[in-house]
């Protein structure tokens, strides 16, 4: 039997698991169930819920034309205007926004009201970042890399609050902040990367350093899964990014040493177990 080790904190984070729990509870209670955006960045999970009658909606206007039911706001959260728009539709709203993301919403809203300009470190196209930006009441900027920062300039009189997407690479966040602070701006930095992300990334890196083959399980649309892959690939040259066990069938290289497995925060336990079982026994 091959030597296989799975990271302790692979799979659902608190926010993702909480969102799925809210959805499962709503399904048990019955009625029309909608999620504003996919409940997770995981197509397998979303497809499974669709088969059980859950409809994904992408706009307030769409909700207005649907029979009344429960609307689950996913863990990524939504902009303030969207949140208020959903409330006005008359549907029952279940807010499953991750508490760590809600905290960022509060910081951004409060600091922007006080006159600060907001800088969000993260992927501008990620729904979490879009939601965070939507809680600011003033000038807001998003930077994912040094090139983005170079395009942003502030005056010496500006107060700038810096926050981060919860799943951003913590080392890259620190590098970007240090680069930004060289300009001697008046900055208030909040490292809002959640602890679960830090632990997951640290564990994955340490495992990848020891592994001959590293497997990262996650959806291609999952930001935190892609970041895990980047981290692991930097430490282990044989690193694979897969979504389900179907992606590893017949596609794994022969290795003699340790095979490490980690998974993104939107990956359910059963998918991890299927990959682990195949890698340990079958390939």
Phi, psi and omega per residue, in radians:
X1 nan 2.350 -3.075
X2 -1.254 2.672 3.105
X3 -1.446 1.975 -3.100
X4 -2.230 2.336 3.117
X5 -2.270 2.266 3.118
X6 -1.836 2.311 3.094
X7 -0.979 2.460 -3.086
X8 -1.056 -0.671 -3.057
X9 -1.823 0.534 3.065
X10 -1.290 2.509 3.061
X11 1.729 -2.810 -3.008
X12 -0.816 2.274 2.939
X13 -1.497 3.082 -3.113
X14 -1.005 -0.835 -3.077
X15 -1.119 -0.756 -3.133
X16 -1.147 -0.812 3.129
X17 -1.091 -0.671 3.121
X18 -1.097 -0.760 3.136
X19 -1.087 -0.750 3.118
X20 -1.134 -0.677 3.110
X21 -1.086 -0.744 3.092
X22 -1.036 -0.730 -3.113
X23 -1.186 -0.735 3.109
X24 -1.074 -0.715 3.124
X25 -1.104 -0.738 3.134
X26 -1.101 -0.700 3.127
X27 -1.109 -0.678 3.119
X28 -1.155 -0.586 -3.132
X29 -1.329 -0.371 3.067
X30 1.511 3.099 -3.116
X31 1.669 -3.068 3.110
X32 -1.351 2.238 -3.089
X33 -2.106 2.216 3.111
X34 -2.200 2.607 2.951
X35 -2.080 2.390 3.107
X36 -1.475 1.737 -2.968
X37 1.430 2.841 3.112
X38 -1.023 2.406 -3.102
X39 -1.034 -0.544 3.073
X40 -2.484 2.781 2.986
X41 -1.444 1.119 3.138
X42 -2.618 1.866 -3.043
X43 -1.081 -0.599 -3.135
X44 -1.104 -0.807 3.138
X45 -1.135 -0.783 -3.125
X46 -1.077 -0.744 3.119
X47 -1.101 -0.689 3.117
X48 -1.084 -0.739 3.127
X49 -1.214 -0.600 3.108
X50 -1.074 -0.658 3.118
X51 -1.152 -0.361 3.132
X52 -1.694 0.155 3.021
X53 1.740 0.071 -3.132
X54 -1.421 2.256 3.139
X55 -1.855 2.300 3.079
X56 -1.574 2.233 3.090
X57 -2.034 2.691 -3.032
X58 -2.178 0.057 3.122
X59 -2.710 2.738 3.081
X60 -1.144 -0.667 3.134
X61 -1.036 -0.696 3.115
X62 -1.092 -0.720 -3.136
X63 -1.104 -0.613 -3.096
X64 -1.076 -0.448 -3.070
X65 -1.753 0.167 -3.116
X66 -1.877 2.629 3.075
X67 -0.986 2.542 -3.087
X68 -1.048 2.472 -3.140
X69 -2.952 -2.784 3.105
X70 -1.712 2.367 3.071
X71 -1.974 2.058 3.115
X72 -1.626 2.072 3.016
X73 -1.474 2.094 -3.023
X74 -1.158 2.972 -3.029
X75 -1.099 -0.427 3.127
X76 -1.171 -0.362 -3.095
X77 1.395 3.075 -3.139
X78 -2.441 2.827 3.046
X79 -1.057 2.726 -3.112
X80 -0.999 -0.753 -3.118
X81 -1.094 -0.652 3.113
X82 -1.202 -0.761 3.127
X83 -0.998 -0.835 3.139
X84 -1.147 -0.627 3.107
X85 -1.139 -0.677 3.111
X86 -1.117 -0.744 3.123
X87 -1.032 -0.651 -3.072
X88 -1.297 -0.231 -3.121
X89 -1.274 -0.326 -3.113
X90 1.594 -0.073 3.034
X91 -1.270 2.727 3.004
X92 -1.326 2.229 -3.056
X93 -1.831 2.246 3.034
X94 -1.997 1.883 -3.055
X95 -1.542 1.794 -3.141
X96 -1.740 0.324 3.088
X97 -0.964 2.287 3.121
X98 -0.973 2.319 3.122
X99 -0.977 -0.544 3.120
X100 -1.221 -0.584 3.073
X101 -1.280 -0.700 3.105
X102 -1.027 -0.642 3.120
X103 -1.066 -0.700 3.119
X104 -1.149 -0.713 3.086
X105 -0.962 -0.785 -3.116
X106 -1.135 -0.742 3.128
X107 -1.066 -0.856 -3.087
X108 -1.116 -0.763 -3.141
X109 -1.109 -0.821 -3.096
X110 -1.140 -0.829 -3.063
X111 -1.236 -0.596 3.115
X112 -1.235 -0.642 3.070
X113 -1.077 -0.553 -3.140
X114 -1.383 -0.045 3.086
X115 1.833 -0.027 3.123
X116 -1.260 2.581 2.911
X117 -1.539 2.575 -3.001
X118 -1.938 2.316 3.020
X119 -2.097 2.072 3.113
X120 -1.802 2.158 3.058
X121 -1.580 1.987 -3.106
X122 2.924 -3.051 -3.139
X123 -1.452 2.018 -3.065
X124 -1.080 -0.351 -3.122
X125 -1.663 -0.042 -3.122
X126 -1.365 2.407 -3.095
X127 -1.028 -0.573 3.100
X128 -1.105 -0.776 -3.133
X129 -1.172 -0.710 3.095
X130 -1.042 -0.675 3.107
X131 -1.165 -0.773 3.141
X132 -1.040 -0.839 3.140
X133 -0.998 -0.626 -3.095
X134 -1.253 -0.077 3.079
X135 -1.784 0.000 3.101
X136 -1.505 2.502 3.124
X137 -1.899 0.263 3.129
X138 -2.532 -2.771 -3.127
X139 -1.146 2.282 -3.081
X140 -2.389 2.405 -3.107
X141 -2.275 2.670 3.112
X142 -2.218 2.338 3.103
X143 -2.323 2.303 3.122
X144 -1.914 -0.330 -3.061
X145 -2.679 3.004 -3.127
X146 -1.015 -0.595 -3.137
X147 -1.106 -0.661 3.092
X148 -1.119 -0.724 -3.122
X149 -1.117 -0.623 -3.121
X150 -1.107 -0.409 -3.112
X151 -1.494 -0.110 -3.076
X152 -1.896 2.301 3.094
X153 -2.378 2.526 3.121
X154 -2.233 2.844 3.074
X155 -1.595 2.900 -3.129
X156 -1.153 -0.322 -3.129
X157 -1.542 -0.191 -3.090
X158 -1.294 2.457 2.929
X159 -1.769 2.232 -3.073
X160 -2.102 2.165 3.020
X161 -1.706 2.242 -3.121
X162 -1.937 2.201 3.053
X163 -2.244 2.990 -3.107
X164 -2.271 2.604 2.895
X165 -0.979 2.412 -3.011
X166 -1.104 -0.451 -3.066
X167 -1.822 0.261 -3.101
X168 -1.247 2.642 3.087
X169 -1.090 2.079 -3.006
X170 -1.125 -0.610 3.120
X171 -1.182 -0.716 3.115
X172 -1.166 -0.634 3.097
X173 -1.056 -0.821 -3.121
X174 -1.095 -0.721 3.126
X175 -1.102 -0.745 -3.134
X176 -1.158 -0.718 3.135
X177 -1.129 -0.764 3.121
X178 -1.083 -0.696 3.099
X179 -1.109 -0.756 -3.113
X180 -1.158 -0.704 -3.076
X181 -1.249 -0.235 3.081
X182 -1.113 -0.356 3.137
X183 -1.399 -0.018 3.107
X184 1.044 0.590 3.053
X185 -1.260 2.789 3.056
X186 -1.447 1.610 -2.991
X187 -1.989 2.566 3.040
X188 -2.142 1.840 -3.005
X189 -1.752 2.212 3.062
X190 -2.052 1.922 3.077
X191 -1.366 1.678 -3.051
X192 -1.727 0.312 2.993
X193 -1.186 2.230 -3.033
X194 -1.275 2.676 -3.091
X195 -1.043 -0.621 -3.136
X196 -1.084 -0.645 3.100
X197 -1.148 -0.776 3.131
X198 -1.038 -0.841 -3.113
X199 -1.103 -0.785 -3.121
X200 -1.060 -0.784 -3.119
X201 -1.190 -0.691 3.126
X202 -1.139 -0.816 3.122
X203 -1.057 -0.778 -3.125
X204 -1.077 -0.725 -3.141
X205 -1.113 -0.808 -3.123
X206 -1.115 -0.665 3.112
X207 -1.208 -0.735 -3.136
X208 -1.080 -0.581 3.125
X209 -1.135 -0.484 -3.098
X210 -1.687 -0.278 -2.998
X211 -1.535 2.598 2.996
X212 -1.539 -0.494 3.061
X213 -2.390 2.295 3.141
X214 -2.102 2.303 3.131
X215 -2.058 2.168 3.080
X216 -1.907 2.153 -3.107
X217 -1.822 2.212 3.115
X218 3.107 2.849 3.097
X219 -1.325 2.579 -3.127
X220 -1.136 -0.351 3.130
X221 -1.603 0.015 -3.116
X222 -1.520 2.010 -3.117
X223 -1.072 -0.798 -3.085
X224 -1.199 -0.535 3.099
X225 -1.194 -0.724 3.113
X226 -1.122 -0.642 3.111
X227 -1.176 -0.653 3.060
X228 -1.064 -0.728 3.122
X229 -1.077 -0.773 3.128
X230 -1.034 -0.763 -3.128
X231 -1.125 -0.822 -3.100
X232 -1.188 -0.710 -3.135
X233 -1.113 -0.481 3.104
X234 -1.263 -0.338 -3.103
X235 -1.925 -0.358 -3.107
X236 -2.380 2.033 -3.055
X237 -1.142 -0.491 3.089
X238 -1.671 1.364 3.131
X239 -2.095 2.256 -3.121
X240 -2.005 2.531 3.068
X241 -1.990 2.006 -3.084
X242 -2.237 2.774 3.117
X243 -1.774 -0.711 3.129
X244 -2.512 3.110 3.128
X245 -1.085 -0.438 3.141
X246 -1.089 -0.470 -3.128
X247 -1.360 -0.247 -3.130
X248 -1.828 -0.203 -3.114
X249 -1.052 1.999 3.111
X250 1.239 0.151 -3.049
X251 -2.010 0.131 -3.073
X252 -1.675 2.400 3.092
X253 -1.262 2.652 3.079
X254 -1.306 2.238 3.108
X255 -2.373 2.693 3.132
X256 -1.765 -0.395 -3.050
X257 -1.673 -2.788 -3.072
X258 -1.145 2.385 3.001
X259 -1.901 2.091 -3.136
X260 -1.772 2.547 3.124
X261 -2.304 2.298 2.970
X262 -2.369 2.978 -3.083
X263 -2.655 2.615 -3.133
X264 -1.234 2.949 -3.033
X265 -1.212 -0.205 3.132
X266 -1.837 0.248 -3.090
X267 -1.728 2.049 -3.136
X268 -1.213 2.741 -3.055
X269 -1.032 -0.669 -3.055
X270 -1.134 -0.577 3.101
X271 -1.182 -0.724 3.095
X272 -1.060 -0.765 -3.110
X273 -1.157 -0.638 3.112
X274 -1.134 -0.762 3.119
X275 -1.146 -0.773 -3.135
X276 -1.045 -0.772 -3.125
X277 -1.107 -0.768 3.138
X278 -1.126 -0.802 -3.094
X279 -1.127 -0.678 -3.076
X280 -1.278 -0.603 -2.939
X281 -2.060 -0.484 -2.857
X282 -1.937 -0.554 -2.943
X283 -1.440 nan nan
